[in-house]
Amino acid sequence: MAYYAVGDIQGCYDPLARLLDKVNFDTNKDTLLCVGDLVNRGPKSLKTLRLLKSLKNQCVTVLGNHDIHLLSMIYGIRTPRQNDTVSKVIEAHDVTEIALWLRQQPLMVINEKRKFVLCHAGIYPWWTLEYALEQAQDIHDVFSNEDKCIKLLKKIYSNKPSKWSHDLGKLQRRRFTINAFTRMRFCSPKGHLNLVESGYSGKSRKNRLPWFHIENQSIKNHRIIFGHWSALGLMNTKNFLSLDTGCVWGREMTMARIPKSLDKPVTLYTQPA
C-alpha cells in the first residue's frame, strides 16, 4: 500500500494519467493524495473530477481556491471568468453529484501514522495543527450542507480580515480560514495575509515573508504537503513538500511517493505537460 501525493492538477488529466501509469498505481490498495485545485485553466476538468471521484476512498483530496470557485459557479453565485475552462463541468449531467462530492472534501487532512499534513496553500503560522484542524472542520461542516454552503459561498469573496483574531465574528473567521487554507502565500511578521502578490524570488522582504519561513513549532514533527504556488515550484525538505510545478502553465506535473517515516525522503516522479 503506497501513498502518492500529486501537485495541482487543474484539469490536466493526461499528465495525471501518465503519472499514475508510471508509478503502477493500484486502485485497490494505493492512495492518491491531491493538494487541491483539481480543476480549471487546464483542458479536461470534467474528466479529472470523474476519475478522482471514481477512486472513492483511494483518493484523498483537499479543496483549493479553484475548486471552491467551481462550486460558486455551479450554484450560480459567480460567473465564469475569461480564463475559466469548467463549462463542461457546469453543463454535465452528473454536475449535482460532482458538486456533492466536492463539498464533502476537507480543507486539511492529517495522517499521524505517516506524519504528513495535506492542504492546498499551507498552514497559517500562528495556528497549531490542532487549532488549524478545528477551523478546517468548521468549514467542512458548513460545506457538507448544501444550503449552508451556498449561503457561505455568497459571502467569502474578500481579502478581509487579513489577520486572525479570536475576536472575529463567525463569518469573518470562516472567510479568513478559507483564505488561509486556499490562497495564502505571504504573511507579514504580525500575522497579516498578503493575498495580492504571487511571485517568488527566493528573497524575503521585511513585511512579506513566505508563510513557511515563519516558525511554527507545532509542525516540526510533520511534513506539510501543499501546492497552490507555481512560482515557488518544487520544495522538498523534511517539513515542507510543495508540489505545484506549473503543469497548467506548460511545465510539468509532480508526484511524490510519501514514505512511512518523516525521516525518510520522498521519491519524486515528474511528467511534462
N, C-alpha and C positions, 0 to 999 in steps of 0.2 A: 504494500500500500504506500503510494508516494503522494506527496503534496507538491503541486506546481502552481506558482504564482505568475500571473501574466500582467503586463502593463496595460495602459489604456487601449482598449480595442477600437472604440469609436467607429463601429461599423465596418472595420477592416476584416471581414470574415475570412478571406482567402489566406492571408498570413497566419491567422489564428489556426485554421485547419491544418496548414502545413506544419506548424509547431507541434500541434497535438500528434500528428503522424510522426514527427521527428523523435518525440520522446516515447512513442508507443503508448500513448495514454490509454489506460484500461478503464472503460466506463463502468465497470463493475466494482472496482476497488480503489482506483486513484481519485484524488480530489483536485479540482481546479479552483484556484483562488483568484478572483478578479478584483482589481483595485478600483473599480467603478469607471464611469464614462464608457459604458458599453456601446453607446450609440452616438450618431451624429457626425457630420462632416465626411465620414467615410461612405462608401457606396452601398453597403449591404447591412444596414442596421436591423432590418426585419429578420433576415436570415441568421444574423448573430444572436438576436434575442431568442429565436425559436430553438437554436442549438443549445444555448446555455440553459434555457428553461427545460429542455428535454433531458438534461443531465440530472435533474432533480437534486437529490442530496449530494451528488458528486460534484456539484458546483456550489461554491460559497462565494457570494459577491457582496460588496457594499455599494451604496449609492454614490454616484458622482454628480457634479453640477449639471452635466448634460442629461443624465437620467432623470433628474428632478425637473429639468426644463421640458423634457419629453412628456412627463406626467402633466405638467401645466398645459401643454399644447393639446394632449388627449382630452383633457377636461375643459378645453375652451377658455382657459384663463390667459394664455399667451398665444400670440400668433407667430407663425414661423418667421425666422429672420432670414436674411439673404443667403447665408451660408448653411442653413439647416438642410439636412438631407434625410428627414424622417417621414416624409409624406406617405410612403408605403406602409409604415407602421400605423400611422393615424387612420389610414383607409383600410387596414387589414380586417378580414372577417373575424379574427381572433384578438382584436385590439383590447377587448374587455378583459380577457384572460391574461393578456400581456401586462396590462395596467395593474391588475390584481397581483400578479407575480412581482412586478417591480415594487409596488407599495409594501410588500412583505419583506423586502430586503433591508438590512440594517445600515447604519452609518459606521459601525465599528464592530469588529469581531476579535475576541481574544482566545487564543489557544494556549492554555497553560502547559499542556504536555510538551509542546514543541517550542514554547516561549516566543510566539510571534503575535503581533497585533496587525490586523488588516484594516486599512482605512483609505480614503481617497486622497485627501490633501495632507493630512498629518494630525498630530495631537497637540492641541493648544498647550503651550509650555507651562502655563500656570494652573493646569489641571493635573491631578494624579490620574493614573489609569482607571482607578475605581470610580472617580468622580466623572471622568470623561464617559465611561460606560453608562453611568446613570443618566447623563444628558442625552446620550445616543438612544438609550432605551425609551426615554420620554418621547422623542420624535418617532421612534418605531411604533410606539403605542398609538400615536395620533395617526400616522400614515396607514396603519392597519385597518382603520375605519374610514371608508370612502368619504362620507360626509365631512368628517373632521379633517381629513387630508385636504379636501378641496378648499375648505374654509381657511386652513393654514396657508396653502399654496397662494391664495389670493393676497396674502399679507407679508410674504417673506422677501419680496424683491426690494432690498435696501441694503446699503453698506453700514447702516447704523442699527444698533450701537456698535462701535468699533472696539470696545473693551468690555470684558466680562466683569460683572459685579453681582454679588448676591442680592443687591437691592433692585435689580432689574425686574420689570414686570414679566408675566408669563410669556406674552408674545415676544417681547424683546429678548428674553432668554432663548426662546426657540429659534428666533431669527439668527441670533449670534451663533447658536450651536450648529445650525445648518451651514452658515457661512464658514465657520471654523473647520468643520469636517470636510467641506466640499470645495472651498475657494481659497483657503489660506495659503500664502507663500511667505510673506514677510510680516514681521512683527516689530514694534518699537520696544525698547527696553522696559517701558512702562506697561506693556501689555496690549497696545492698540494694534489691531489688524490693519495692514495696508492691502486693500483689495483692488488696487489700481495697477500696480506695477507687476509685470510677469517675467521680465528678462532676468538673466543670471550671468554675472561676470566672474563669479568666484570671490569677489571682494565685498566685504560688509561695510555698510555705512553706519554712522553713529545711531541714527534713528530708523534704520531699515535693516533688520537682521533676518536672515533665513530662520524660520521657526526652529529648525533643528540645531542651530547654533546657540540657542538659549537653553541653559542647563535645566534638566528635569530629572531629578533623582529617581522618580517613580518608574522610569522606563529603562533603567540601566540593566535590568535583567530580562529584557525583551528585545526582539527585533521588530522594528516598525516597518511594515511593508506598505508602501504608498505609491501614488502616481501623480497625475494632475499637472506636473511641471515639466513640460517637454524641453524647455530651455535649460533646465538643470540636467536632464538626461539621466543616465545610469549613475547611481551612487550605491556602492556596495561596501558597507562597513559592518562591524559587529552589531551595532544597534539600529542602523538605517539601511533600508533597501528601497531605493527609488527606481521604478521600472518604466516610467513613461519616456520612451526613447524616440518619440515622434513618428511613429509609423504613419499616422494620418497625414503627416507633412512630407511623406516620401522618403523617410529614413528607414527605420526598422522596428519590428516588434520584438520585445524581450520577454523571455520566460525564465523562471528560476525554480530549480528543484530545492525545496526547503528541507534542510536536514533535521534530524531528530533532536539535535542539541544546538544551543546557541553558540557553543564554542566551535562548532564545525562550519566550514564555509559552504555557501550555496553553490550550486552548479548552474551556470548560465547557458542559455540557448538563444540564438537570435535568428530572425527571419527577415529578409528585405521586404519592403512594402510591395 
